[in-house]
Protein backbone atom coordinates (compact mmCIF):
# COMPACT_ATOMS: atom_id res chain seq x y z
CA UNK A 1 0.00 0.00 0.00
CA UNK A 2 2.86 2.57 0.42
CA UNK A 3 2.81 3.27 -3.34
CA UNK A 4 -0.93 3.96 -3.18
CA UNK A 5 -0.99 6.54 -0.38
CA UNK A 6 0.68 9.85 0.47
CA UNK A 7 0.96 11.83 3.68
CA UNK A 8 0.01 15.51 3.65
CA UNK A 9 -0.08 18.18 6.37
CA UNK A 10 -3.51 19.49 7.34
CA UNK A 11 -5.17 21.83 9.78
CA UNK A 12 -7.88 19.85 11.56
CA UNK A 13 -10.67 21.97 13.01
CA UNK A 14 -13.26 20.71 15.49
CA UNK A 15 -15.65 22.46 17.84
CA UNK A 16 -13.07 22.15 20.60
CA UNK A 17 -9.76 22.71 18.83
CA UNK A 18 -7.55 23.53 15.88
CA UNK A 19 -4.54 21.28 15.35
CA UNK A 20 -1.85 20.84 12.69
CA UNK A 21 -1.27 17.19 11.91
CA UNK A 22 -0.55 14.75 9.10
CA UNK A 23 -3.27 12.99 7.11
CA UNK A 24 -3.22 10.11 4.62
CA UNK A 25 -4.67 10.52 1.12
CA UNK A 26 -4.91 8.30 -1.95
CA UNK A 27 -2.21 8.82 -4.55
CA UNK A 28 -3.19 9.99 -8.04
CA UNK A 29 -0.87 9.59 -11.01
CA UNK A 30 -1.08 9.84 -14.81
CA UNK A 31 -0.45 6.58 -16.67
CA UNK A 32 -0.07 6.51 -20.45
CA UNK A 33 -1.04 3.38 -22.38
CA UNK A 34 0.97 2.80 -25.57
CA UNK A 35 -0.43 0.17 -27.92
CA UNK A 36 1.97 -1.16 -30.56
CA UNK A 37 4.13 1.98 -30.28
CA UNK A 38 1.14 4.28 -30.70
CA UNK A 39 0.21 6.47 -27.73
CA UNK A 40 -3.41 5.74 -27.00
CA UNK A 41 -4.60 7.44 -23.83
CA UNK A 42 -3.44 8.86 -20.51
CA UNK A 43 -5.49 7.86 -17.49
CA UNK A 44 -5.43 9.40 -14.03
CA UNK A 45 -5.37 6.48 -11.64
CA UNK A 46 -4.14 4.86 -8.46
CA UNK A 47 -0.64 3.65 -9.44
CA UNK A 48 -1.02 -0.05 -8.71
CA UNK A 49 -1.83 -3.08 -10.85
CA UNK A 50 -1.06 -1.07 -13.97
CA UNK A 51 -0.89 -4.24 -16.09
CA UNK A 52 -4.48 -5.07 -15.11
CA UNK A 53 -5.57 -1.48 -15.79
CA UNK A 54 -4.02 -1.35 -19.26
CA UNK A 55 -5.28 -4.75 -20.37
CA UNK A 56 -8.73 -4.18 -18.88
CA UNK A 57 -9.00 -0.80 -20.60
CA UNK A 58 -7.99 -2.24 -23.97
CA UNK A 59 -10.42 -5.15 -23.57
CA UNK A 60 -13.23 -2.79 -22.57
CA UNK A 61 -12.56 -0.72 -25.71
CA UNK A 62 -12.72 -3.83 -27.90
CA UNK A 63 -9.02 -3.65 -28.80
CA UNK A 64 -8.25 -7.00 -27.12
CA UNK A 65 -10.45 -10.07 -26.89
CA UNK A 66 -8.34 -12.76 -25.29
CA UNK A 67 -5.06 -13.41 -23.52
CA UNK A 68 -3.46 -14.87 -26.65
CA UNK A 69 -3.86 -11.47 -28.36
CA UNK A 70 -1.13 -10.11 -26.06
CA UNK A 71 2.50 -10.46 -27.11
CA UNK A 72 4.15 -8.40 -24.39
CA UNK A 73 3.41 -5.98 -21.53
CA UNK A 74 6.13 -3.61 -20.33
CA UNK A 75 5.59 -1.29 -17.36
CA UNK A 76 7.73 1.75 -16.61
CA UNK A 77 6.41 2.86 -13.22
CA UNK A 78 8.87 5.73 -12.98
CA UNK A 79 7.62 7.35 -16.18
CA UNK A 80 4.04 6.18 -15.75
CA UNK A 81 3.92 4.25 -19.02
CA UNK A 82 2.47 0.87 -19.93
CA UNK A 83 3.44 -0.54 -23.34
CA UNK A 84 1.33 -3.33 -24.79
CA UNK A 85 2.25 -5.25 -27.92
CA UNK A 86 -0.30 -7.49 -29.60
CA UNK A 87 0.32 -10.62 -31.65
CA UNK A 88 -1.40 -8.98 -34.62
CA UNK A 89 -1.01 -5.35 -35.58
CA UNK A 90 -3.88 -3.09 -34.49
CA UNK A 91 -3.96 0.22 -36.26
CA UNK A 92 -5.93 3.08 -34.77
CA UNK A 93 -7.30 5.57 -37.27
CA UNK A 94 -6.41 9.16 -36.46
CA UNK A 95 -10.06 10.15 -36.50
CA UNK A 96 -10.75 7.55 -33.79
CA UNK A 97 -8.04 8.99 -31.57
CA UNK A 98 -9.64 12.41 -31.82
CA UNK A 99 -13.07 10.98 -30.92
CA UNK A 100 -11.86 10.06 -27.45
CA UNK A 101 -14.73 10.70 -25.05
CA UNK A 102 -14.08 12.12 -21.60
CA UNK A 103 -16.52 10.13 -19.54
CA UNK A 104 -18.40 10.96 -16.36
CA UNK A 105 -15.93 8.93 -14.34
CA UNK A 106 -13.78 9.94 -11.42
CA UNK A 107 -10.18 10.48 -12.45
CA UNK A 108 -11.33 11.84 -15.85
CA UNK A 109 -12.03 8.45 -17.39
CA UNK A 110 -11.62 8.22 -21.14
CA UNK A 111 -13.13 5.91 -23.72
CA UNK A 112 -13.62 5.62 -27.45
CA UNK A 113 -17.38 5.08 -27.30
CA UNK A 114 -19.37 6.54 -30.16
CA UNK A 115 -22.89 6.06 -31.47
CA UNK A 116 -21.56 3.17 -33.55
CA UNK A 117 -20.31 1.40 -30.43
CA UNK A 118 -23.77 1.54 -28.90
CA UNK A 119 -25.25 0.06 -32.07
CA UNK A 120 -22.78 -2.86 -31.88
CA UNK A 121 -23.49 -3.49 -28.21
CA UNK A 122 -23.61 -7.01 -26.81
CA UNK A 123 -26.94 -8.25 -25.46
CA UNK A 124 -26.57 -10.33 -22.29
CA UNK A 125 -28.84 -13.37 -22.36
CA UNK A 126 -27.58 -15.17 -19.24
CA UNK A 127 -30.22 -16.89 -17.10
CA UNK A 128 -28.18 -16.30 -13.93
CA UNK A 129 -30.31 -15.40 -10.89
CA UNK A 130 -29.44 -14.18 -7.41
CA UNK A 131 -31.51 -13.87 -4.26
CA UNK A 132 -32.05 -10.63 -2.37
CA UNK A 133 -30.26 -12.17 0.63
CA UNK A 134 -27.27 -13.05 -1.54
CA UNK A 135 -27.14 -9.46 -2.82
CA UNK A 136 -27.05 -8.19 0.76
CA UNK A 137 -24.34 -10.67 1.73
CA UNK A 138 -22.13 -9.73 -1.22
CA UNK A 139 -22.46 -6.02 -0.50
CA UNK A 140 -21.63 -6.63 3.17
CA UNK A 141 -18.48 -8.57 2.22
CA UNK A 142 -17.61 -5.89 -0.35
CA UNK A 143 -17.81 -3.07 2.21
CA UNK A 144 -15.17 -4.72 4.40
CA UNK A 145 -12.80 -5.60 1.56
CA UNK A 146 -11.06 -2.31 0.81
CA UNK A 147 -8.14 -1.52 3.08
CA UNK A 148 -7.21 1.47 0.92
CA UNK A 149 -10.68 2.99 1.25
CA UNK A 150 -10.65 2.49 5.01
CA UNK A 151 -7.26 4.23 5.14
CA UNK A 152 -7.99 7.17 2.83
CA UNK A 153 -11.74 7.32 2.10
CA UNK A 154 -10.70 8.40 -1.40
CA UNK A 155 -11.07 5.44 -3.79
CA UNK A 156 -13.71 3.41 -5.58
CA UNK A 157 -13.89 -0.37 -5.45
CA UNK A 158 -15.11 -3.07 -7.82
CA UNK A 159 -15.46 -6.81 -7.49
CA UNK A 160 -16.30 -9.80 -9.66
CA UNK A 161 -18.42 -12.25 -7.70
CA UNK A 162 -20.41 -15.42 -7.96
CA UNK A 163 -23.58 -15.74 -5.90
CA UNK A 164 -21.67 -16.60 -2.75
CA UNK A 165 -18.42 -14.63 -2.57
CA UNK A 166 -15.97 -12.17 -4.11
CA UNK A 167 -13.68 -13.73 -6.72
CA UNK A 168 -11.62 -10.70 -7.85
CA UNK A 169 -11.35 -7.30 -6.14
CA UNK A 170 -9.63 -4.04 -6.97
CA UNK A 171 -9.80 -0.32 -6.25
CA UNK A 172 -8.79 2.97 -7.82
CA UNK A 173 -9.50 6.68 -7.59
CA UNK A 174 -11.60 6.22 -10.76
CA UNK A 175 -14.65 3.98 -10.78
CA UNK A 176 -13.99 3.06 -14.44
CA UNK A 177 -10.40 2.18 -13.64
CA UNK A 178 -11.47 -0.10 -10.79
CA UNK A 179 -13.76 -2.03 -13.15
CA UNK A 180 -11.07 -2.21 -15.86
CA UNK A 181 -8.56 -3.57 -13.33
CA UNK A 182 -11.02 -6.35 -12.52
CA UNK A 183 -11.44 -7.25 -16.18
CA UNK A 184 -7.71 -7.02 -16.86
CA UNK A 185 -6.93 -9.48 -14.08
CA UNK A 186 -9.65 -11.83 -15.32
CA UNK A 187 -8.24 -11.78 -18.86
CA UNK A 188 -4.63 -12.30 -17.77
CA UNK A 189 -5.50 -15.07 -15.32
CA UNK A 190 -8.12 -16.79 -17.50
CA UNK A 191 -10.92 -16.13 -15.01
CA UNK A 192 -14.31 -16.64 -16.64
CA UNK A 193 -16.70 -13.70 -16.29
CA UNK A 194 -19.73 -15.25 -18.00
CA UNK A 195 -22.80 -15.26 -15.78
CA UNK A 196 -21.02 -13.55 -12.89
CA UNK A 197 -21.93 -10.46 -10.84
CA UNK A 198 -20.19 -7.08 -10.62
CA UNK A 199 -20.37 -5.13 -7.35
CA UNK A 200 -19.16 -1.53 -7.42
CA UNK A 201 -19.08 1.46 -5.12
CA UNK A 202 -19.54 3.91 -7.98
CA UNK A 203 -22.36 5.50 -9.92
CA UNK A 204 -23.60 3.28 -12.78
CA UNK A 205 -23.56 5.23 -16.02
CA UNK A 206 -23.85 4.12 -19.63
CA UNK A 207 -20.16 3.46 -20.30
CA UNK A 208 -19.96 1.11 -17.28
CA UNK A 209 -22.85 -0.88 -18.74
CA UNK A 210 -21.04 -1.21 -22.09
CA UNK A 211 -17.92 -2.50 -20.32
CA UNK A 212 -19.96 -5.06 -18.37
CA UNK A 213 -21.91 -6.28 -21.39
CA UNK A 214 -18.67 -7.01 -23.28
CA UNK A 215 -17.82 -9.52 -20.55
CA UNK A 216 -21.30 -11.13 -20.66
CA UNK A 217 -22.04 -10.19 -17.06
CA UNK A 218 -25.79 -10.17 -16.35
CA UNK A 219 -25.97 -8.44 -12.95
CA UNK A 220 -24.39 -5.24 -11.63
CA UNK A 221 -24.89 -4.05 -8.06
CA UNK A 222 -23.89 -0.66 -6.72
CA UNK A 223 -24.00 1.10 -3.38
CA UNK A 224 -24.62 4.25 -5.40
CA UNK A 225 -27.12 5.45 -8.00
CA UNK A 226 -27.52 4.89 -11.74
CA UNK A 227 -27.99 7.59 -14.37
CA UNK A 228 -31.06 7.70 -16.61
CA UNK A 229 -29.04 6.58 -19.64
CA UNK A 230 -27.50 3.84 -17.52
CA UNK A 231 -30.98 2.52 -16.67
CA UNK A 232 -32.11 2.75 -20.31
CA UNK A 233 -29.01 0.96 -21.58
CA UNK A 234 -29.14 -1.76 -18.89
CA UNK A 235 -32.71 -2.52 -19.91
CA UNK A 236 -31.75 -2.73 -23.58
CA UNK A 237 -28.65 -4.84 -22.89
CA UNK A 238 -30.53 -7.36 -20.75
CA UNK A 239 -28.55 -6.50 -17.62
CA UNK A 240 -30.07 -6.48 -14.16
CA UNK A 241 -29.12 -3.14 -12.59
CA UNK A 242 -29.29 -2.77 -8.81
CA UNK A 243 -28.55 0.50 -7.03
CA UNK A 244 -28.52 1.87 -3.49
CA UNK A 245 -27.68 -1.61 -2.19
CA UNK A 246 -27.26 -0.99 1.52
CA UNK A 247 -28.05 -3.34 4.36
CA UNK A 248 -31.14 -5.35 3.47
CA UNK A 249 -32.39 -2.77 0.96
CA UNK A 250 -31.77 -2.52 -2.78
CA UNK A 251 -33.43 -0.78 -5.74
CA UNK A 252 -33.75 -3.00 -8.82
CA UNK A 253 -34.07 -0.80 -11.90
CA UNK A 254 -34.05 -3.29 -14.79
CA UNK A 255 -34.61 -6.97 -15.55
CA UNK A 256 -35.81 -7.69 -12.02
CA UNK A 257 -36.67 -11.29 -12.92
CA UNK A 258 -33.09 -12.23 -11.97
CA UNK A 259 -33.63 -11.17 -8.34
CA UNK A 260 -35.37 -13.82 -6.26
CA UNK A 261 -37.13 -12.50 -3.16
CA UNK A 262 -37.51 -15.83 -1.38
N, C-alpha and C positions, 0 to 999 in steps of 0.2 A: 503493500500500500504506500510506501514512502514516495514513489514516483507519481502517485495519484492525488497527493495532498500537498498543500503549502501552508506555512504559518505566517500570519500577518498581524501587525499590531492594531489594536482597536481601543476605542474609548467606550466602555460599557456603562450605560446609565440606567439606574433603577430609581425607584421612589426614594430609597434610602441613601444612595451613594452614586459617585462617579469614580470609575477606576480604569486606569490604563493596564491592559493585559494583552496577551497573545490569544489569537483564535485560529482555528483550523478551517481551511476552505478547500474546495475541490479544485484541482488544477485544470486549466484549459489551455490547449495547444493546437496550432494549425498543423494538419497532416495532409500532404499532397500525395494523391494516388497517380502513378504514372503507369499507363497500360501500353505495353509494347513500344516503349520509348516515346509515347505521346502523353503529355501532361493532360490529365482528364479533369480533375477537380481538387479543390482544397477544402477539407472539412475541419471545422472547429470541434474538438473532441477531448475526452479524457484519454491521456496518452498511455493506454494499456491495451493489450490484445489487438495491436494494430493489424496483424495478419488477418484476424477474424473480421475486423472492421472493413478492410479493403476487399476481401473476398466476398463478404456479405453484401457490401454496397454494389459490387460488380454483378453479383447474382441477382440482386433486387432490380437492377437496371436491365436485366436480360442480356448482359454481356458475357456471362458465364452460365453454364447449365449444370456441369458436373465436375467432380474432382479431376478427372482425366483431361479436362480442358486446360489445366494449369501446368505450365512447364516449370516455372520458378517463381518464388517470392523472395524479395530481398528488402530488408527493413533497415533504414538508416535513422535510428532514433534521435541522434544528435541533430540532424538536419530536418527531421520530421517528414521523411519521404518513404513511401512504400512503392516498390517497383514490382509489377506483376507481368510476367511473360506467359503467353498462351501457346498451346501446341500448334494452333493455326492462327494465322494473322487476322486480327480484327482491325479494320480501318474505320475510323470515326470521321464522318463527313464534317467539314467545317461548319456547315449550317446547323448541325446537331449540337456542336459544342456551344454555339451562340444561343441555342434554345434552352440552355440550362435554366431550370426553374428553381428559384429560391423558395423553399417550402415554408410551411408554418411551424417548422420544428424548432426546438431549442437548439442553440449552437448553430443557427443559420444553416439548417439542413439543405442539401441541394439534390436535385434529381433531374432526369431528362424526360419526365413525363410530358406528353403532349396529348392533344385530342386523339391522335392515332393510337397511342398507347391504351387509352381507355377503350377504344373500339376493339382492340386485340386482347382484352382482358380475359383472364381464365376464370371460368365458372367452377365453383367448388360444389361437387355433388356428393361428398362424403355423408354417410348415414350415421356418423359418430354422434352419440348422445352423452349428456352429462347431467347428473342430478343437481338440484339446488344446494344440497348439503355438500356435494363434492366441490362445487364452485366456492362455497364459503371456506372449506378446508384448504383449498389451493391458495386462496387469497391470504388466509391466515399464515400459511407457511411462507408465502411470498413476502409478506410484511416483515418477517424476522430474518430474511435471507441477506439483506444488504448491509454489510459492515461499513462500506463507504458512505452510504446514506446516513447511517446512525452517527458516523463521525462528523460529517460535514453538513448534512441536510440539503446538499446541492446537486444531487444527481437523479437521473431517472433509471429505472430498472426494467428488465424484460426477462421473461422465462418461457421456455418450451416445456410443456407438461403433458403427461397422460392424465387419465382421470384421477389418479391417486397421488401423484407426487411430481416435483420439479425434476426435469431431466437435464436441462441446460439453463444456466443463469448468467446474466451479465448486466453491466451498468455503465452509464456514460452521462455526461452533462446534457447530451441531446437524446431525446426519446427515439428519433430515427436511428441514431448510431447504436443505441442499446439493442434495438431489434436487429439491425444488420450484423452486429457482433454475434448474436444468437445464430443467425442463419449462416454466417461464415464458419463458425465452429461446427455446425451440423454438416456443412458441405465437406470441410476438411477431414472430419472424423467419421464420415459416412453414417451419420445419424439420420434416420428416416423421420421426416416431418409429416408425412401423409396422415391425416385423421387425428392430428394432435391438437393441443390447445395452446394459445399464446396468452400469457398474463402480462400486463404492462401497467406501469404507474402513470403513463402519460395520456394526454388527450388523444382520442381516436379520430383522425382526419382521413381524407380520401387516400392520400399517398401511402399511409400505413396499411389500408385495406388492400391496395394493389400489391404491396410487398407480400402480405400474408397470402393472398390468393395465388401468387406464383409458386408458393410452397405447398399448395393444396391443404391449407389449414382451415378447418371449418368453423372454429370457435375462437373468438378473441374476447378477453375479459379485462376490463380496466377499472382501477380505483377512481378514475376521473371520468370526464364527459366526452361524448362524441360531438362532431360537428354535423350540421344538416346534410352536407354532401357526403360525409362519412356514413351516415345512416342510409342515405339513398343508395350509395354504392354497395354497402354491405348487403342490402336487400337484393340488389341486382346480381351480385356475385354469389349469392347463396350462402353467405357467411352469417353465423349467429353472433350478433354484437351485443355484449353486455357491458354496461357502464355503472358507475357509482356502486361498485361491489365493495361493500363495507359491512363487516359483521355478518349477520344473517340476511342482509338486504341486498338486492341487486335489481337494476332496471334492464330488462331484455327488450332491445329495440327492434331486432329483426330476426326472422326465422326461429321463432320461439319454440318450435316443435322439437328442437334438440335439447331443451331444458326440461328434465323430468322433475315434477314437484313432489313426487312420493318416493 
